[in-house]
Amino acid sequence: AFHRQPPLLSLAQPGALASPCRSPMPQPTIFVAATRQHVGKTTVSLALMSGLQKRFNKVGFLKPVGQQHLPVRDESGNQLRVDKDVQVMKEYFKLDHVPYSAMSPVIIPSGYTARYIDGEVSNEAQCAAIRRAHETISSGSDVVLAEGTGHVGVGSVVEVSNARAAAMMGAEVVLVANGGIGKAFDELEMNRMMFAHEGVRVRGVVLNKVRPDKVEYVQSKMGRLLEQRWGVPLLGVVPELSYLSKPTLAELEKALDGDLLAGHRCRSLHYGVENSFLVTTGLRRFLRRAFEQRSPSEWRRPLFVTHVTRDDLLLGYLAQHQRLMTAQGGAVDGPRDWAGAMVLSTGASKGFPDKEAFPDDTEPLTYLTQMAKDSNAPVLITRYGTLDALHIIESYTAKHSIHDTARVSAAVAHYEPNIDFDALLQG
């Protein structure tokens, strides 16, 4: 039989349920984990941080095991590398009491796994780094928020899975899954068992990206299921917000290994992959479908992908861009402003490569390039073929960055009200 867990995160019981595998825990620690990659773990962590800061004086943060990392300057001006999510948390929430040096104790770059297998990296050193980092952050915080990486089993090959990292810190888990019931619960159960194996308790569940018309239904059914099977609360059901999955033009420029010829003011604008199109038609049909059959205010940020040799399409796009900019006074970031962009491919698709390259196939005509610059139209050049470029755009998963605080703020505003903090902290 399953019974409701006691309020382990209550401030009256810090450090409860310590075990031999765990460090002393002077302050409660919440570990955010997910059933798989790209389900919104970081977004939930942002909302939790915002809510916890409203309830505690000092909230600490760390990502015990990270994979994608970047350079930062610490409080003394020294350069070090931390997980990319660490930078967002520290800078956005102004975690001045938390040193960068303790926020990302284990980073797994390319080649790390081979070095671990060859004995060049020891498990003892990894565990010591995580415990030391957690103790440092905990000593200066009232509560600690930790974020996992990927699904619960990620890191197992080097013996620091999410489950083991949570156990080392004596943490309790908020488990995040994509919305639904059957598939969601199956994934939750599989990941919960890894935590159970390490003696870690799941404190509650957040279901993410739920269809708005299914929120109440999912809340009722999954809430009852979790109570009956696990004895834990459903902490939140978050309706899907498409804006959060839209990459900025700057992110697409990087993903496409591209170069923005003009329209640099559009770099921070968000473009939905559902509005990305491979243009293969003639000019007349392109103009009719893209500009005559759709209102610019309704189809604000289309992304047209075509080959750089389609001079006719580029010229037509530039003419329409100039017309629309004149009509809306040159603005691109208003709620109804049009800011469509064009991606020009210079390469051939992988499935049908060129036997030889021709210089004329790798750049637009000089006068068209100058037109793009003169009109400040967002035109992006990429070395990929058209099909490959479209695939990269459609499969791209937007991530939070300190350089895109608009998305971070929108995520917090959307997620935080949908999480039951009373249930999380008091049980």
FIDOFI-456935 format. One record per residue (C-alpha): residue number from 0; x, y, z. Coordinates in pm, whole numbers. Each point is the difference from the previous one (the first is absolute). Example, Ala and Ser with C-alpha at 12.3 -4.5 7.8 and 13.67 -1.06 7.14 Angstrom:
{zadren=0 x=1230 y=-450 z=780}
{zadren=1 x=137 y=344 z=-66}
END
This chain:
{zadren=0 x=0 y=0 z=0}
{zadren=1 x=108 y=356 z=-63}
{zadren=2 x=-46 y=278 z=252}
{zadren=3 x=33 y=376 z=-27}
{zadren=4 x=352 y=113 z=80}
{zadren=5 x=60 y=224 z=303}
{zadren=6 x=83 y=365 z=-66}
{zadren=7 x=371 y=-67 z=-51}
{zadren=8 x=65 y=347 z=-138}
{zadren=9 x=-163 y=172 z=294}
{zadren=10 x=238 y=247 z=162}
{zadren=11 x=-64 y=-182 z=326}
{zadren=12 x=187 y=-303 z=-133}
{zadren=13 x=315 y=109 z=-184}
{zadren=14 x=236 y=-285 z=-65}
{zadren=15 x=-252 y=-272 z=76}
{zadren=16 x=50 y=-346 z=-147}
{zadren=17 x=377 y=24 z=-26}
{zadren=18 x=162 y=-328 z=-97}
{zadren=19 x=361 y=-127 z=-20}
{zadren=20 x=20 y=87 z=-371}
{zadren=21 x=-100 y=361 z=60}
{zadren=22 x=184 y=310 z=114}
{zadren=23 x=-115 y=184 z=310}
{zadren=24 x=-282 y=225 z=-116}
{zadren=25 x=-42 y=312 z=213}
{zadren=26 x=-266 y=131 z=-239}
{zadren=27 x=-270 y=-177 z=-207}
{zadren=28 x=85 y=-69 z=-363}
{zadren=29 x=-240 y=-35 z=-292}
{zadren=30 x=132 y=-190 z=-302}
{zadren=31 x=-181 y=59 z=-330}
{zadren=32 x=20 y=-302 z=-231}
{zadren=33 x=-172 y=-100 z=-322}
{zadren=34 x=-115 y=-317 z=-172}
{zadren=35 x=199 y=89 z=-312}
{zadren=36 x=172 y=283 z=-180}
{zadren=37 x=-188 y=311 z=-121}
{zadren=38 x=-305 y=-31 z=226}
{zadren=39 x=41 y=336 z=175}
{zadren=40 x=217 y=-82 z=300}
{zadren=41 x=186 y=332 z=-10}
{zadren=42 x=-323 y=195 z=-48}
{zadren=43 x=-152 y=-167 z=307}
{zadren=44 x=321 y=77 z=190}
{zadren=45 x=-30 y=368 z=-94}
{zadren=46 x=-356 y=10 z=133}
{zadren=47 x=101 y=-180 z=319}
{zadren=48 x=287 y=241 z=58}
{zadren=49 x=-232 y=297 z=-43}
{zadren=50 x=-257 y=-144 z=239}
{zadren=51 x=257 y=-106 z=259}
{zadren=52 x=158 y=346 z=1}
{zadren=53 x=-338 y=138 z=104}
{zadren=54 x=-9 y=-242 z=295}
{zadren=55 x=363 y=-17 z=114}
{zadren=56 x=265 y=265 z=55}
{zadren=57 x=281 y=-179 z=-184}
{zadren=58 x=-48 y=-278 z=-255}
{zadren=59 x=306 y=-185 z=-122}
{zadren=60 x=38 y=-175 z=-334}
{zadren=61 x=230 y=-254 z=-159}
{zadren=62 x=5 y=-240 z=-290}
{zadren=63 x=207 y=-290 z=138}
{zadren=64 x=58 y=-162 z=-340}
{zadren=65 x=-4 y=197 z=-324}
{zadren=66 x=75 y=-66 z=-364}
{zadren=67 x=-34 y=325 z=-196}
{zadren=68 x=233 y=259 z=146}
{zadren=69 x=129 y=349 z=-64}
{zadren=70 x=265 y=236 z=140}
{zadren=71 x=-86 y=255 z=269}
{zadren=72 x=188 y=232 z=232}
{zadren=73 x=-26 y=-73 z=370}
{zadren=74 x=-23 y=255 z=280}
{zadren=75 x=378 y=54 z=-10}
{zadren=76 x=13 y=42 z=-376}
{zadren=77 x=143 y=-346 z=-66}
{zadren=78 x=-132 y=-196 z=-298}
{zadren=79 x=-158 y=-341 z=51}
{zadren=80 x=-251 y=-217 z=-180}
{zadren=81 x=-348 y=-73 z=132}
{zadren=82 x=-312 y=-166 z=-134}
{zadren=83 x=-200 y=241 z=-216}
{zadren=84 x=-304 y=-18 z=230}
{zadren=85 x=212 y=108 z=296}
{zadren=86 x=74 y=334 z=-166}
{zadren=87 x=-370 y=64 z=-61}
{zadren=88 x=-92 y=-73 z=360}
{zadren=89 x=278 y=199 z=161}
{zadren=90 x=-24 y=308 z=-221}
{zadren=91 x=-377 y=21 z=-45}
{zadren=92 x=-86 y=-58 z=367}
{zadren=93 x=307 y=189 z=131}
{zadren=94 x=129 y=-283 z=216}
{zadren=95 x=290 y=207 z=134}
{zadren=96 x=40 y=-221 z=308}
{zadren=97 x=70 y=-307 z=-216}
{zadren=98 x=353 y=-25 z=-149}
{zadren=99 x=34 y=-114 z=-360}
{zadren=100 x=277 y=-237 z=111}
{zadren=101 x=-252 y=-213 z=195}
{zadren=102 x=-292 y=5 z=-243}
{zadren=103 x=123 y=-247 z=-262}
{zadren=104 x=225 y=-255 z=175}
{zadren=105 x=3 y=-271 z=-270}
{zadren=106 x=-1 y=78 z=-371}
{zadren=107 x=4 y=-279 z=-259}
{zadren=108 x=156 y=135 z=-321}
{zadren=109 x=86 y=-201 z=-310}
{zadren=110 x=248 y=-277 z=84}
{zadren=111 x=-80 y=-2 z=373}
{zadren=112 x=-164 y=-343 z=-8}
{zadren=113 x=304 y=-160 z=-164}
{zadren=114 x=229 y=161 z=257}
{zadren=115 x=-220 y=-131 z=280}
{zadren=116 x=2 y=-354 z=-140}
{zadren=117 x=380 y=19 z=-36}
{zadren=118 x=32 y=98 z=365}
{zadren=119 x=115 y=356 z=-61}
{zadren=120 x=-298 y=134 z=196}
{zadren=121 x=-99 y=-158 z=330}
{zadren=122 x=-347 y=-43 z=140}
{zadren=123 x=126 y=114 z=339}
{zadren=124 x=110 y=333 z=-146}
{zadren=125 x=-338 y=53 z=-166}
{zadren=126 x=-195 y=-79 z=316}
{zadren=127 x=226 y=219 z=211}
{zadren=128 x=-50 y=290 z=-240}
{zadren=129 x=-380 y=-32 z=14}
{zadren=130 x=-10 y=-30 z=380}
{zadren=131 x=240 y=290 z=46}
{zadren=132 x=-197 y=221 z=-237}
{zadren=133 x=-331 y=-85 z=165}
{zadren=134 x=133 y=65 z=349}
{zadren=135 x=145 y=336 z=-110}
{zadren=136 x=-328 y=116 z=-152}
{zadren=137 x=-214 y=-143 z=278}
{zadren=138 x=203 y=176 z=269}
{zadren=139 x=-95 y=338 z=-143}
{zadren=140 x=-361 y=-76 z=-96}
{zadren=141 x=-334 y=-65 z=164}
{zadren=142 x=-97 y=-257 z=-263}
{zadren=143 x=183 y=-147 z=-299}
{zadren=144 x=-136 y=-67 z=-348}
{zadren=145 x=192 y=-247 z=-216}
{zadren=146 x=-65 y=-86 z=-363}
{zadren=147 x=74 y=-332 z=-164}
{zadren=148 x=104 y=-67 z=-358}
{zadren=149 x=-193 y=-200 z=-260}
{zadren=150 x=-200 y=-295 z=135}
{zadren=151 x=66 y=-151 z=341}
{zadren=152 x=251 y=-255 z=-128}
{zadren=153 x=225 y=252 z=-177}
{zadren=154 x=348 y=-16 z=150}
{zadren=155 x=-22 y=-368 z=93}
{zadren=156 x=292 y=-88 z=-224}
{zadren=157 x=227 y=211 z=222}
{zadren=158 x=-187 y=-103 z=318}
{zadren=159 x=-159 y=339 z=70}
{zadren=160 x=-354 y=-43 z=-128}
{zadren=161 x=-265 y=251 z=101}
{zadren=162 x=-126 y=-249 z=257}
{zadren=163 x=343 y=-44 z=156}
{zadren=164 x=71 y=374 z=0}
{zadren=165 x=-330 y=63 z=179}
{zadren=166 x=86 y=-268 z=256}
{zadren=167 x=339 y=158 z=68}
{zadren=168 x=-170 y=328 z=89}
{zadren=169 x=-283 y=-151 z=204}
{zadren=170 x=-243 y=164 z=-239}
{zadren=171 x=-365 y=-62 z=-74}
{zadren=172 x=-119 y=-1 z=-357}
{zadren=173 x=-248 y=190 z=-211}
{zadren=174 x=-44 y=-218 z=-307}
{zadren=175 x=-99 y=167 z=-328}
{zadren=176 x=-169 y=-172 z=-295}
{zadren=177 x=-183 y=108 z=-311}
{zadren=178 x=-377 y=10 z=27}
{zadren=179 x=-238 y=-288 z=-39}
{zadren=180 x=-91 y=-295 z=217}
{zadren=181 x=95 y=-346 z=-127}
{zadren=182 x=332 y=73 z=-167}
{zadren=183 x=86 y=265 z=258}
{zadren=184 x=-55 y=-237 z=293}
{zadren=185 x=196 y=-281 z=-166}
{zadren=186 x=298 y=233 z=-39}
{zadren=187 x=-40 y=135 z=353}
{zadren=188 x=-8 y=-350 z=148}
{zadren=189 x=314 y=-111 z=-181}
{zadren=190 x=193 y=305 z=120}
{zadren=191 x=-142 y=-20 z=352}
{zadren=192 x=141 y=-349 z=37}
{zadren=193 x=354 y=128 z=-55}
{zadren=194 x=-49 y=248 z=283}
{zadren=195 x=-146 y=-274 z=220}
{zadren=196 x=308 y=-213 z=-69}
{zadren=197 x=218 y=281 z=141}
{zadren=198 x=-231 y=62 z=297}
{zadren=199 x=-126 y=333 z=-130}
{zadren=200 x=-362 y=104 z=42}
{zadren=201 x=-205 y=168 z=-268}
{zadren=202 x=-172 y=294 z=163}
{zadren=203 x=-242 y=77 z=-279}
{zadren=204 x=-60 y=20 z=-373}
{zadren=205 x=-41 y=284 z=-249}
{zadren=206 x=-158 y=-75 z=-337}
{zadren=207 x=112 y=235 z=-272}
{zadren=208 x=-122 y=107 z=-346}
{zadren=209 x=-356 y=-124 z=54}
{zadren=210 x=-262 y=90 z=-260}
{zadren=211 x=-202 y=289 z=146}
{zadren=212 x=-329 y=-181 z=-59}
{zadren=213 x=129 y=-305 z=192}
{zadren=214 x=140 y=171 z=311}
{zadren=215 x=-294 y=-68 z=231}
{zadren=216 x=-39 y=-359 z=-119}
{zadren=217 x=370 y=-79 z=41}
{zadren=218 x=9 y=172 z=338}
{zadren=219 x=-287 y=-211 z=127}
{zadren=220 x=110 y=-338 z=-136}
{zadren=221 x=375 y=28 z=52}
{zadren=222 x=-45 y=161 z=341}
{zadren=223 x=-209 y=-294 z=115}
{zadren=224 x=240 y=-252 z=-155}
{zadren=225 x=307 y=145 z=172}
{zadren=226 x=-176 y=7 z=337}
{zadren=227 x=-114 y=-361 z=-36}
{zadren=228 x=323 y=-150 z=-136}
{zadren=229 x=277 y=212 z=150}
{zadren=230 x=-162 y=202 z=275}
{zadren=231 x=137 y=326 z=-141}
{zadren=232 x=-172 y=314 z=-128}
{zadren=233 x=-28 y=125 z=-353}
{zadren=234 x=168 y=337 z=56}
{zadren=235 x=-94 y=155 z=-330}
{zadren=236 x=-152 y=-40 z=-344}
{zadren=237 x=142 y=262 z=-233}
{zadren=238 x=-185 y=77 z=-324}
{zadren=239 x=212 y=18 z=-312}
{zadren=240 x=126 y=346 z=-99}
{zadren=241 x=133 y=-10 z=-355}
{zadren=242 x=203 y=320 z=39}
{zadren=243 x=247 y=-174 z=231}
{zadren=244 x=99 y=-250 z=-269}
{zadren=245 x=70 y=266 z=-263}
{zadren=246 x=370 y=65 z=-65}
{zadren=247 x=136 y=347 z=-62}
{zadren=248 x=150 y=83 z=-338}
{zadren=249 x=337 y=17 z=175}
{zadren=250 x=-42 y=-358 z=123}
{zadren=251 x=-92 y=-117 z=-350}
{zadren=252 x=299 y=184 z=-142}
{zadren=253 x=225 y=-199 z=234}
{zadren=254 x=-181 y=-330 z=-58}
{zadren=255 x=31 y=43 z=-378}
{zadren=256 x=364 y=107 z=30}
{zadren=257 x=-122 y=299 z=-195}
{zadren=258 x=67 y=366 z=-58}
{zadren=259 x=-266 y=267 z=23}
{zadren=260 x=61 y=233 z=-296}
{zadren=261 x=-243 y=265 z=126}
{zadren=262 x=-290 y=45 z=239}
{zadren=263 x=213 y=-27 z=311}
{zadren=264 x=-268 y=177 z=203}
{zadren=265 x=-211 y=-316 z=-45}
{zadren=266 x=255 y=-223 z=173}
{zadren=267 x=-191 y=9 z=330}
{zadren=268 x=-340 y=-70 z=-159}
{zadren=269 x=-156 y=-346 z=35}
{zadren=270 x=-97 y=-211 z=-301}
{zadren=271 x=-230 y=-300 z=19}
{zadren=272 x=108 y=-313 z=-180}
{zadren=273 x=-363 y=-50 z=-103}
{zadren=274 x=41 y=311 z=-216}
{zadren=275 x=311 y=-128 z=-179}
{zadren=276 x=-44 y=-87 z=-367}
{zadren=277 x=213 y=-143 z=-276}
{zadren=278 x=-82 y=212 z=-304}
{zadren=279 x=20 y=-197 z=-325}
{zadren=280 x=-269 y=174 z=-205}
{zadren=281 x=34 y=278 z=-256}
{zadren=282 x=-3 y=364 z=102}
{zadren=283 x=-368 y=67 z=-71}
{zadren=284 x=-124 y=-290 z=210}
{zadren=285 x=244 y=86 z=280}
{zadren=286 x=-125 y=359 z=17}
{zadren=287 x=-362 y=-109 z=-18}
{zadren=288 x=29 y=-257 z=278}
{zadren=289 x=236 y=195 z=225}
{zadren=290 x=-134 y=352 z=-31}
{zadren=291 x=-343 y=3 z=-162}
{zadren=292 x=-182 y=-293 z=159}
{zadren=293 x=121 y=80 z=352}
{zadren=294 x=-26 y=320 z=202}
{zadren=295 x=343 y=127 z=114}
{zadren=296 x=-137 y=61 z=349}
{zadren=297 x=-118 y=-362 z=24}
{zadren=298 x=312 y=-151 z=-154}
{zadren=299 x=251 y=227 z=166}
{zadren=300 x=328 y=-190 z=-17}
{zadren=301 x=19 y=-252 z=-281}
{zadren=302 x=337 y=-156 z=-76}
{zadren=303 x=53 y=-69 z=-370}
{zadren=304 x=267 y=-255 z=-97}
{zadren=305 x=125 y=-16 z=-357}
{zadren=306 x=322 y=-34 z=-199}
{zadren=307 x=229 y=295 z=-47}
{zadren=308 x=-34 y=-30 z=-379}
{zadren=309 x=-371 y=87 z=17}
{zadren=310 x=61 y=365 z=-80}
{zadren=311 x=-366 y=48 z=-92}
{zadren=312 x=-125 y=-112 z=342}
{zadren=313 x=254 y=212 z=185}
{zadren=314 x=-91 y=305 z=-207}
{zadren=315 x=-371 y=-59 z=60}
{zadren=316 x=55 y=-41 z=374}
{zadren=317 x=208 y=320 z=18}
{zadren=318 x=-266 y=197 z=-187}
{zadren=319 x=-273 y=-123 z=238}
{zadren=320 x=220 y=66 z=302}
{zadren=321 x=55 y=358 z=-111}
{zadren=322 x=-373 y=50 z=-62}
{zadren=323 x=-98 y=-133 z=341}
{zadren=324 x=271 y=194 z=183}
{zadren=325 x=-131 y=318 z=-158}
{zadren=326 x=-355 y=-86 z=104}
{zadren=327 x=93 y=-66 z=364}
{zadren=328 x=249 y=283 z=38}
{zadren=329 x=306 y=-223 z=7}
{zadren=330 x=-96 y=-171 z=328}
{zadren=331 x=53 y=-376 z=37}
{zadren=332 x=-64 y=-82 z=366}
{zadren=333 x=-355 y=121 z=55}
{zadren=334 x=-282 y=-246 z=78}
{zadren=335 x=-128 y=15 z=-360}
{zadren=336 x=318 y=92 z=-190}
{zadren=337 x=114 y=-221 z=-286}
{zadren=338 x=365 y=-113 z=10}
{zadren=339 x=35 y=-292 z=-241}
{zadren=340 x=351 y=-132 z=-74}
{zadren=341 x=160 y=-191 z=-284}
{zadren=342 x=258 y=-280 z=32}
{zadren=343 x=218 y=-50 z=-307}
{zadren=344 x=175 y=-336 z=-35}
{zadren=345 x=331 y=-13 z=-184}
{zadren=346 x=62 y=-375 z=24}
{zadren=347 x=-159 y=-315 z=-131}
{zadren=348 x=-200 y=-240 z=214}
{zadren=349 x=184 y=-302 z=137}
{zadren=350 x=-207 y=-241 z=-204}
{zadren=351 x=97 y=158 z=-330}
{zadren=352 x=340 y=172 z=31}
{zadren=353 x=164 y=210 z=-271}
{zadren=354 x=285 y=-166 z=-189}
{zadren=355 x=169 y=337 z=-26}
{zadren=356 x=-66 y=345 z=141}
{zadren=357 x=-66 y=312 z=-205}
{zadren=358 x=75 y=343 z=149}
{zadren=359 x=-326 y=141 z=-138}
{zadren=360 x=-192 y=-253 z=212}
{zadren=361 x=140 y=118 z=333}
{zadren=362 x=-112 y=363 z=32}
{zadren=363 x=-286 y=224 z=-115}
{zadren=364 x=48 y=247 z=-280}
{zadren=365 x=191 y=308 z=113}
{zadren=366 x=-284 y=244 z=-61}
{zadren=367 x=-244 y=-223 z=196}
{zadren=368 x=240 y=-14 z=293}
{zadren=369 x=20 y=378 z=-6}
{zadren=370 x=-379 y=26 z=-16}
{zadren=371 x=-30 y=-219 z=308}
{zadren=372 x=246 y=218 z=189}
{zadren=373 x=-160 y=324 z=-116}
{zadren=374 x=-345 y=-113 z=111}
{zadren=375 x=131 y=-173 z=315}
{zadren=376 x=-190 y=-317 z=-93}
{zadren=377 x=82 y=-314 z=202}
{zadren=378 x=177 y=-224 z=-253}
{zadren=379 x=202 y=-290 z=138}
{zadren=380 x=258 y=-197 z=-200}
{zadren=381 x=74 y=-362 z=96}
{zadren=382 x=237 y=-257 z=-145}
{zadren=383 x=-261 y=-275 z=33}
{zadren=384 x=-224 y=-118 z=-280}
{zadren=385 x=-364 y=106 z=8}
{zadren=386 x=-140 y=-329 z=134}
{zadren=387 x=270 y=-28 z=264}
{zadren=388 x=-50 y=363 z=104}
{zadren=389 x=-375 y=-51 z=36}
{zadren=390 x=58 y=-315 z=206}
{zadren=391 x=235 y=186 z=236}
{zadren=392 x=-259 y=275 z=47}
{zadren=393 x=-291 y=-238 z=56}
{zadren=394 x=190 y=-221 z=245}
{zadren=395 x=156 y=285 z=197}
{zadren=396 x=-85 y=13 z=370}
{zadren=397 x=17 y=350 z=143}
{zadren=398 x=190 y=27 z=328}
{zadren=399 x=10 y=269 z=264}
{zadren=400 x=285 y=249 z=-15}
{zadren=401 x=93 y=305 z=203}
{zadren=402 x=9 y=183 z=-333}
{zadren=403 x=-374 y=-61 z=-48}
{zadren=404 x=-154 y=125 z=323}
{zadren=405 x=-334 y=54 z=-173}
{zadren=406 x=-43 y=-377 z=-33}
{zadren=407 x=116 y=-61 z=358}
{zadren=408 x=-247 y=257 z=135}
{zadren=409 x=-282 y=-145 z=-209}
{zadren=410 x=81 y=-350 z=125}
{zadren=411 x=-5 y=106 z=364}
{zadren=412 x=-324 y=195 z=-43}
{zadren=413 x=-169 y=-298 z=-167}
{zadren=414 x=130 y=-283 z=219}
{zadren=415 x=17 y=138 z=352}
{zadren=416 x=-378 y=52 z=49}
{zadren=417 x=-57 y=-360 z=-111}
{zadren=418 x=217 y=-154 z=273}
{zadren=419 x=-137 y=-75 z=347}
{zadren=420 x=279 y=121 z=230}
{zadren=421 x=-200 y=-76 z=314}
{zadren=422 x=-22 y=-365 z=-99}
{zadren=423 x=370 y=-5 z=-88}
{zadren=424 x=125 y=152 z=324}
{zadren=425 x=-251 y=-125 z=255}
{zadren=426 x=-132 y=-325 z=-141}
END
